[in-house]
Amino acid sequence: MLVLGVLFVFVAVAAIMTEVMPGPLKDSDYLVIGSVATLVALLTAFFGMVATSGKKSGVFFKTRKRQK
């Protein structure tokens, strides 16, 4: 389900940016569109994995036992 969501986000961002960018599009414009769509899709995958993981409190930090 998460993979389909990330794929949908990638396609949606790429389609939106293709429409928003002023034409005629060059090769470098398509590179920028793909890069931004990839970045947004990876952020979506990251936050989706963090949100669905069972560990809520220690996702980024691990507490150590105190030394005596």
C-alpha positions as a Markdown table, in Angstrom:
| # | Residue | x | y | z |
|---|---|---|---|---|
| 1 | Met | 0.0 | 0.0 | 0.0 |
| 2 | Leu | 2.8 | 2.4 | 0.9 |
| 3 | Val | 4.6 | 1.6 | -2.4 |
| 4 | Leu | 1.5 | 2.5 | -4.4 |
| 5 | Gly | 1.1 | 5.7 | -2.5 |
| 6 | Val | 4.7 | 6.7 | -3.1 |
| 7 | Leu | 4.3 | 5.9 | -6.8 |
| 8 | Phe | 1.1 | 7.9 | -7.0 |
| 9 | Val | 2.9 | 10.9 | -5.3 |
| 10 | Phe | 5.8 | 10.6 | -7.8 |
| 11 | Val | 3.5 | 10.6 | -10.8 |
| 12 | Ala | 1.3 | 13.4 | -9.4 |
| 13 | Val | 4.3 | 15.7 | -8.7 |
| 14 | Ala | 5.8 | 15.0 | -12.1 |
| 15 | Ala | 2.5 | 15.8 | -13.8 |
| 16 | Ile | 2.0 | 19.0 | -11.9 |
| 17 | Met | 5.5 | 20.2 | -12.5 |
| 18 | Thr | 5.2 | 19.4 | -16.2 |
| 19 | Glu | 2.1 | 21.6 | -16.4 |
| 20 | Val | 3.6 | 24.4 | -14.3 |
| 21 | Met | 7.0 | 24.7 | -16.0 |
| 22 | Pro | 6.9 | 27.2 | -18.8 |
| 23 | Gly | 7.4 | 25.6 | -22.2 |
| 24 | Pro | 9.1 | 24.6 | -24.4 |
| 25 | Leu | 10.8 | 22.1 | -22.0 |
| 26 | Lys | 14.4 | 21.3 | -22.5 |
| 27 | Asp | 16.3 | 18.2 | -21.3 |
| 28 | Ser | 17.4 | 20.0 | -18.1 |
| 29 | Asp | 13.8 | 20.9 | -17.3 |
| 30 | Tyr | 12.9 | 17.2 | -17.3 |
| 31 | Leu | 15.9 | 16.5 | -15.1 |
| 32 | Val | 14.7 | 19.1 | -12.6 |
| 33 | Ile | 11.1 | 17.7 | -12.7 |
| 34 | Gly | 12.3 | 14.1 | -12.1 |
| 35 | Ser | 14.6 | 15.2 | -9.3 |
| 36 | Val | 11.9 | 17.1 | -7.4 |
| 37 | Ala | 9.4 | 14.3 | -7.9 |
| 38 | Thr | 12.0 | 11.8 | -6.6 |
| 39 | Leu | 12.7 | 13.9 | -3.6 |
| 40 | Val | 9.1 | 14.3 | -2.7 |
| 41 | Ala | 8.4 | 10.6 | -3.2 |
| 42 | Leu | 11.4 | 9.6 | -1.0 |
| 43 | Leu | 10.2 | 12.0 | 1.7 |
| 44 | Thr | 6.7 | 10.5 | 1.5 |
| 45 | Ala | 8.2 | 7.0 | 1.8 |
| 46 | Phe | 10.3 | 8.1 | 4.8 |
| 47 | Phe | 7.5 | 9.7 | 6.7 |
| 48 | Gly | 5.2 | 6.9 | 5.8 |
| 49 | Met | 7.6 | 4.3 | 7.2 |
| 50 | Val | 8.1 | 6.4 | 10.4 |
| 51 | Ala | 4.3 | 6.8 | 10.8 |
| 52 | Thr | 3.5 | 3.1 | 10.4 |
| 53 | Ser | 6.3 | 1.7 | 12.5 |
| 54 | Gly | 5.3 | 0.3 | 15.8 |
| 55 | Lys | 8.0 | 2.2 | 17.8 |
| 56 | Lys | 6.6 | 5.7 | 18.4 |
| 57 | Ser | 9.0 | 6.9 | 21.1 |
| 58 | Gly | 12.5 | 5.9 | 20.0 |
| 59 | Val | 12.5 | 6.1 | 16.2 |
| 60 | Phe | 15.5 | 8.4 | 15.9 |
| 61 | Phe | 17.2 | 8.1 | 19.3 |
| 62 | Lys | 18.1 | 5.2 | 21.5 |
| 63 | Thr | 18.4 | 5.8 | 25.2 |
| 64 | Arg | 21.3 | 4.1 | 27.0 |
| 65 | Lys | 21.3 | 2.8 | 30.5 |
| 66 | Arg | 23.0 | 5.0 | 33.0 |
| 67 | Gln | 26.5 | 4.0 | 34.1 |
| 68 | Lys | 27.0 | 3.9 | 37.8 |
